[in-house]
């Protein structure tokens, strides 16, 4: 007991000593922080190229900013010339009124709309739970067995020969709603109650069965559901060119199986063309499918070998022809398939061994995106963008030329014209000028790499320092976190202004961000750490990375580490102080999905699985709120239509019942937010108080000056 007390006293003394040699945020620091955006946002010249291919030609036009003036230029790729244009070549877009947009959480009933036959003589639409057809001015029911419990969708398609209509029958599920009270609506005194459709994990879902209706007879071909029974979703059917078959996709509830299926209009039989299975989850949002116009092949992407790669299937037999791409890299997107030449164009991130010009260089950031082409036979892969950097490309319609803009977080953008044959740089179009940024004190973040929890895997991140950085001082560390699976989050392209991080750094902090395990685009295993385990959030990797950075840079004080984030990042930030409070000493958590049972169905069942089980409880910040021992600021927008605000308020309830001290900031009228201007200021003050041990400047003092 005495030894424990002694260790605690020594820790307190260590922190106190560090605080004495630590910057203390002043009113001038706050003014500099608040002015970061205006100081840096428009100081880069010729770095924001936005290229557009002119269809049917070997020409492009692009816009670029020079000294706050927007310029427009045209490229003749054949002649390798650039001409200044007198104005924007794109005609002004007409504003069309479409009425109120459907909220992205709403599932449409698919009863609206009219579908017209290929010859224009027939129209099919929904009426009284059935399909009706109009021909020669006369309308009649096409189906008669639909009812409110199992109706026909109007969102179908005619077969190319006009003989059939393919759609789905829908067994509707009860809808789940959430409610928001808008406390301070504009133009009225009384609050407004809002109601929003919002399916959550475990909710029942619509059941969809593809059907084919013969127009001449009204005969309905409704197949067995054996191959698509336990549904998360079944897609709308698509016709084959021969009008004999439709294809559709089946995503199993729980996402362990995904199939591309074919339904015969002649036999009513369903067969599997492609099947993906995984013991944890199939990453269905990553999959890409291209059906060849000749009907012979399907191009498909899959993570089945641990990385996202391209596969070629025989369309007629459903057999795999070959895996087109191989290796420890990650295919990000398919830009084009040239069926005639047998070439696929794609982008990918991964090791530098893919690019011949890089073989003698040190290891490149594995998240940087490059562009490639490869034969459908799996041979002849060519990197079209070999220079180190994160690339963004625009091709001519025939893929003969490309405009490539590339940069890193530490190197300014360069835009070049390249050959689509071999990637050879034909002409430098623009080279960004950041001299005005640097003259204003701007400093690039540092890219830092260190091993994660396993001592083997590299974690890549950035370190942001204040512009008045003094290595003789001791700086508290703040991590900006978003560890939701589905993407990677550390910036990889040049940014004059590191939003949020730069402001905090100006107050006297070292601010860091990294992509740890549970995030995407490294490998399937790297991401799958999240499965039924979103509370992991890569936090063991993050702690190892920060410790490694502090080992190299002694001015980073890892006895004073804070963390902040929004949405999944808000969940991560609170989890950090609940589960790793020995390391993270203060957390700002905005609009967090603190209990995955309370959040949107598609995001949470993808990573936490179905049915809802004890893993949801174990990962819940509500269930673990009693563990709080560190300073916490919770933030919520009262109209958050992304994460149910009740998710935050249930944490509040649990903390109050556990007798815990914390701060709560509610932003009236705000939706999904980091906190808006008010919350930003509160976040600055929160970390200054709890990590610097200083009292922030009075708000009126800053406002009056």
N, C-alpha and C positions, 0 to 999 in steps of 0.2 A: 504493500500500500504506500509506504513511504517512498519507494523507488518510483512508483507511478506518479505521485505528486511532484517529485523532483523533476521527472521528465517533462511534465506539463508546465512547470515553472520555467524550465530551460527553454521550452518551445515558445512560451509567451515572451521571454526575454529576447529570444532570437528575432521574433517578429517585430518587437518594439525597436530593436537595434536597426533592423532593416528599414523600418518606417522612418527612422531619423535620417537615413541617407537616401530616402526615396523622394522623388518629385512630389510636390503638393499642388494640386490644380488651383490656379489662380483665375481671377476674372479675365485676364488677358488670354489664358489658355482656353477658357470657355469660348471667348469671342473667336479665337483662331479655329476652334473645333466647329463652331456653328458656321464659319465662313469657308469651310473646306470645299464644299460643292462649288460655290461661286468662284473660288480661287483657281480650281483646277479643271472644271468641266469643259471649258471651251478654249484651252490653251494649246491643244495639239493641232498642227496644220497637216493637211493632206493625208490623214490617217484613217478616215472613215469612208473608204471607197465602198459604194453599193453598186454592183455591176448587174446589168440586164442584157441578156442575149436578144438580138433582133431576129425574130423567127424567119426561117428560110434563107438565112444569109450567114456570112462569116463576119458579121459586125456585132459590136456591143455598144451600149452607151452606159455611162456611169455618172454618179454624182459624188462630189467630194467637197469638203469644207476647207477654205483657205482664208484665214484672218476673218472669221465669222461670216464669210460670204460663200454661198453655195454655188459651186460651179458644175456645169454639165459638159461631158466630153464624149466623143464618139471614137470608137476604135475600128479601123479596118484591118482585120487580122491577116488577110492575104498580103496586104501591102505593108503591114506593121507600122501604120501611121495613127496618130491621135490628133483629133481636131476639136477645138473649143466650140461648143454649141452656143447659140444666142440665148437659149432658155431651156426649160424642162421639156424634153421631147414627149413625155407621157401626157396625154390629154387629161384634163381635170375629170375626176371621177364624179359621176352623177349620184346625188344622194337620193336613195329610194326609201320610202317609208314601208316598213314591213310589219308594223305593229309591235307589241311587246314580245321580246324574245323568250323562248322557253328556257327556264333555269336548267343548268347543266346537271342538277340532281334529279330532275323530273324524268320519269320513264314514259314516253309517249304511248298512247293507246293504239296508234296506227289506224285509226278509223277515218282519217281525213285524206284528201287527195283523190285524183282521178288518173288512171293509167290508160294510155292510148296505144292501140295496136300498131304494128309496124306499117300497115297500109293506111293508117289514119281513119279507118272506117268504124272501129269499135272502141268503146270506153268501158272500163271496169272500175267500179267504186264500191264502197261499203254502205250498207243500209240495213238497219235492224239486225245486226250481228251476222249478216250474210254478205255475199258478193252479188252485185247486180251488174248487168251488162246492157249497154245502150248501142243499138245498131239501126241505121236508117230512121232515126228519130223515135224508135220504139225501145222501151226499157222492159226488162224482165229479170226475175231472179235467176242467178247462175247457180247458187247453192241454196239449200233450204234447211239444212240440219244444224246451222249455227244457232247458238243462244248466248245469253250473257255470261254463262260459265265457260264457254268454249266457242269463241267467235273467230271470224276470218279477218285477217289484216288486209287493209287496202293497199299496203305498200309492197305490192308484188310486181311481176314483170311478165309480159307476153313472151312466148317462145319466138325465136327468129322467124319461123314459118307461120306464125299467127294461129296455130292450132290449139295451144295450151296457155294457161295462166298459172304461174307458180307463185305461191305466197306461203304464209304460215298460219296455222290456227293457234290461238292464244287462250290459255287458261289463266285469267288474271289473278294475281295475288293481292291480298289486302295491302294497302299502302301505309307506310309508316311516316308520320309527320313530326316535325319539331316546331316549336313556337318561340317567337322572340317578341319582347316588348320594347318598342322604340320609345324611349322615355321623353325625348325632346324633339318631336317632329317639327319640321319647318312649317310655318303658317297655321299652327294650331296649338292649343294649350294642352289638351288631353293626350295621353299616350296612345300609341297605335299598336295593336296586336297583329303580328305577321305569322303566317302559317306556310310551311315549306315541306314538300315531299323530301324524305331523307331516309333511305334504306340503311340499316345498320347490320353488323355481323349477326348471322343467325336468322335474320328475317326471311320469310318466304318470298319467292321470286316468281315472276310469270313463267309459265311452262309453254314452250313453243314447239310445234310440230310442223315441219315443212310438208306442204301438200301440192299436188298438181291437179288442176281442173281442166278437163277437156271441154272446150267452148261449145262444140256442136251438140254435145249430149248432156253436159252438166255432170258427167262422171267424175268423182273425186278419188284421186289416188292418194291414200293416206297410209304411210308405211308403218311398220313395226318400229318402236322406239328403243329396241334392244341396244343399239350402238350409241344412243344419245339420251339415255334415260335419266341419269342423275345430273341435271343441268345447272350450270351457272348461267350459260347463255347459249342459244343456237342462233346463228346468223341468218340473214335473209338469203334465200336461194339465188343462184346465178345459173343461167342457161349456158349449155355448150352450143357451139355453132351449128351442130347437126340437129338440134331440137329434140334429141332423144334422151337427154340426161340433164339433171341439175346437180350442182355441187353446193355444199354448205359446210359450215364449221361448227364444231361442238366443243365447248369449253366446260369441262366437268366441274361441278361444285366442289370446292377445295383445291381445284387447279392442278391435280396430279396427272390428269390425262387431257390431251387435246387432239382432236381428230379432224381431218379433212375428209368429208364423206360425199358419196355420190348416190343419188336416187334416180332409178331408171323410170322414165315415163312409160315404158313398155311393160315392165314386169312389176314395178312397185318395190323392187328389192333395193336395199341399201348396202353399200360396201365401203370399206375403208380404203382410202387412197394414201393417206399419210397419218401416222400416229406418233405423238410425242408422249412419253411418260417420264415421271420423275417421282422419287419417293417423298420429296419435300414439296416442290411446286414446279410447274412449267411456267416459264416467264413469257406468258402469252402476248404481252404488250410489245415484246421485242421481235416477234415473228413477222417475217415478210413472205408473201406468196405472190408469184407471178405465173399465170397460166399462158403458155406459149400460144400465139395466134394459130399456129399450125396444128394445135391440138395434141402434139406428141409428148410434151414435157411440162413439168411444173418446177419452177425454181423456188427454193424454200430456204429459210434460215433457221438455225437451231443451236441451242447451247448443249446438245447431248454429249459432246466430247469434253465439256468443261469450259469451252470458249464459244462465242457466237460465230458460226461459220455458215457457208453457203453449200447447199446440197441440190443435186439435180435428180428429179424423179421421172420415171416413165409414166406418163399420164394414163396410158391404156391399161397397164398391168398393176400400177401402184407400187412398183418395185424401185428401190434406190438404184440409180445408175452410177453415181459416184458422189463423193464429197469433193467439192470444187476447191475450197480453201482449207488449209491446214496450218496449225501452229499456235503458239501461245500469244495470239493477238485477238482482237475483238472487232468483228465486223459491225460497224455502226449503222450504215445506211446503204441501200442500193440506189444508185442514181439512174442507171440505164441498162437494159439488156438488148444487145444487138443480135437478134436471132439469125440474121443472114450471115454475119461474120462469126457467130459463135463466141461473143465476147460479153462479159459483164463488167460494168464499172461500179466501184464501191468505195466507201471510205472506211477506215479502220484506225484503231489506236493499238499500240503495242510496242514491242522491242525494236530497236534500231536496226537489227539484223535484216529487216524487211527492205531496207533502203541501201543500195550498194554504196552510195556516196558517203554513208555514215559509218561504214564498217571500221574505220580507223578512229572514230570519235568516241568520247566517253558516252556512257549510257544516257539516253534521252528520257525525259519525262514520259512514262508509258501512257499517259492520258492524252498526249498530243495527237490530233487527228491528221492523217494524211489520206491522199486519194490514190486509187489504184485501178488497174484493169487486169483481167485475167481471162484466159480462154475457158470456155465451158468444159473443156477436157482437163482442166486443172493445171494447165501448163502456160508458160509465158507470162507470168505475173510481172507487171511493170509499175513502179512507183512514179506517178505523174507529178508529185510535189515533194521532191527529196530534201529540200532545205529544212533544217530544224525549226519547228514552230507549230502552232495550231493553225491549220489551214481551213479556209472557206473558199469554195470554188463555184464558178458559174460556167457552164458549157454552152457551146453552140448546139443547135438542134441535132447536127450530125456528129457531134463529139469530136470534131476536127481540131477545135481550139478551146482553151479554157482561160478564164481570168482567175487568178489565184491571189488572195490576200492572206498573208500569214504574219504571225507575231507570237510572242510569249508575254508573260506578265512583266518581264524585265527588258524586252526588246520591242521597239516600236514597229508598227505595221509596215510591210512592204507589199506592193501590188504589182504583179507581173502578168504578161501575156505568155502563154505556153502552148506548145504543140500537144494535141491530143494523142499523137502517135507515140511519143517517148517522153513527154514531160519537159522537153528542152525549153529553157527560158528564151523567148524570142525578143521581148522588149520589157524593160522596167517602166511601169506606168506611173507610179507614185511611190515616194519614200517619205514616210511621216517625219515631220520636224517637231521635236519636243523641246527645243532650246528654251522657249518661253516658259514651259513647265519647270524646267530645271532652274531657270533664273529666279522662279518664284519659290524655290526651296523644295520642290517636289523630289521625293526619293522613291525609287522602285522598291517593292517588297523583295524579300529574299526567298528564293525557293530552297526549302530545307528538306532533307531526306534522312529518315532514321528507321531502325527496325521496330516492328510492332511487338505484340505480346509473345509471339513465338520465337523471337530472336532471329528470324530468317527473312520474313517478308518486309520489303520496303514500304514505308508510309510516306506519301508525298504531301507536302503542305507549304504554306507561306508564313513568313514573319513580317509584320508591319511595325515599324518603329516611328516614334515622333520625329517631326522635322528638326526639332532642337535636341535630338538625342545626345546624351552624354554617357559614354561607357563607364565613367567613374561612379555613376549612380546605380542604385538598385531599383529595378522596375517590377511592380506587380505584373502578372500575366493574365490576360483575358482571352479565352477561347470563344470564337464564334462557331456554333455547331448547327449543322443540319445533317443528321445521319440516317434520314429516311432512305430505304432502298429504292431503286428505280432510276438513280442518276448518280453522277459525281458532282461535287459542288464547289470545289476550290477553283477560282478563276484560272483559265489557261491562256487566254488572250490578253493583249495589252489593255489596261484600263487606266486612264489618267486619274480616276477617282475611285478608291476602294470604299464604296458606300458602307457606312456604319463602322467599319474597322478604322479608317483613317481618323474619324472624329474622336473615337476613344483613345487612339494613340496620342493625339495632340494634348490630351488631358494628363499625360504622364504614365501611359501603360505600354507594354509590349502586347500586341494583339496578334493572335495566331489563328489559322484555319487549316484543317487537313481532312483528307479523305481516308477514313479508317475502314476496317472490316465492317461489313453490313451495307456498305455503299457499292455502287455498280461499276461495270466496264473494266474490271481487272480480270476476274474469272468467276465462274459460277460458285466455286467454293468460297471465294473471298466475300461474295454477297450473301451466300446462304447461311452465314453465321447468324443472320437475322431471324431465321425460321423459328417460329414460336418463341422468339427471344428478342423482341424489339427493345427490351430493357438493356440489352448489351450495348447497343449504340456505338460499338467500337471503342468504348471508354477505356478498356485495358490498353489498347493500341495508342490511344491519345495520351494517356498518362506516360507511357514509355517514350513516345515521341517528344513530349514537352520536357521530360527529364533529360533526354539526350540533347535537346537544344540548350537547356540550362547548363549541362555539362560542358558544352562548347562555349557558351556565353554566360559567364558568371553574373553578369548584371541582370539576368532573368531570375527573379525571386520565386522559386516554386513553393515557398511556404505561403505565398499569397496569390493563389490562382482562382480566378473567377470564370464564369461561363454564362453565355446567353444565347438564345435562339427563339425562333418563332415556329408555330405549327408543330411538325414532328420535332423540329429543333427546340421548341418550348418544352415538349415532353422530354427530350434528351437532357436539357439543361436541369430540369427538376430532378430527373433520375440521377444525374451526376451527384447532386448534393445529398440525395437520399441513400444511394448505394455506394458512393465513393466520397463521402464527406471528409475522409482523412486527407484527400488531395484537393478537392474543389471546395473553396471556402465561402463562396457566395454565388447565387444564381438569379438571373433575370429570365423568366419564362413567360413568353407571350403566346396566347391563343393555342396552348398545347393540347394535343389529343392525349390527355393524361390517362385515359382508360380506353383501350382499343375496342371495347364493347360499345362505347358511346360514339365512335367515329364512323365515317362512311364505309359502306360494305365493301366496295371494290378494292380499296387500298388495304384494308386490314385483313380481310380473308385471304388476300394474295400472300401476305407475309406471315400471318398468325394462324392460318388454316381454318378448316371447317370440319366438324362442328365446333362451336365455341366450347373451349375446355378450360382446364385449370391453368394453362399457360397464360391465358388472358388475365386471370386474377393475379398470377405471380408478377406480371409485367406492369400492373396497374399502379400509377402514382397515388391514386386514391387509397388503395389498400395499404400502401407503404408510407403514407403521409406521416404516420406517428414517428417515423425514424428521423424526421427533420431536426438537425442540430445546428444548421448554418443559416446565415441571413438569406432571405428569399423575397423576391418581388414577383408577384403574379400580375399579369396583364391580360385583359380580355376586351374585345370589341363586343358591345351588347347585341349587334346585329350580325355576328360572324356566321355566314352561310356556308362556310367550308368545314370548320370544326364546331360542333355544337357548343355554345357558350356554357352549357350545363357541365361540360367536362371540367372546366376550370372551377366552376362554383361548387362542384362536388369535392374537389381538392380543398377548397376553402372550408367547407363544412367539416371535412375530416380533420383538418388542422385545428379548427376551433375546438372540436370535441376532444382533441388530444392536448389542448392547452398550449399550442405552439404560437410563437410570435412570428409575424410575417407582414409584408406589405401587399396591398391589393390596389391595383389601378384599373378602373373601368372607364372605357372610352365611349361616351354616349354617341350613338349614330354610326359608330365605326363597324366595319366588317372584319375580315381577316387581316390582322395588322400586327406589326412589330410594336406599335404603340403610338404612331403618328408623331407629330412635333412635340406634343406634351409628354408622351411616353419616352421619346428620345432623351429629353431633359431629365426626366425621372431616372432613366437608366444611367446617365452620366453621374448624377448625384449619388445614386445607390452605390456604384463601384468606388467613387471617390471616398465615401464615408467608410465603407467596409473593407476596402483593400489598401487605401492610402492612410486611413485613420485620420482624415482631415474633414473639416466642415466646408461644404461647397459654398461658393458665393451666393448671396441672396439673389433671388430671381429679379426682384425690383432693381437691384444694383446693375444687373446685366441689361435690363430693359431700358433703364434710364440713360445708360451710356451708349 
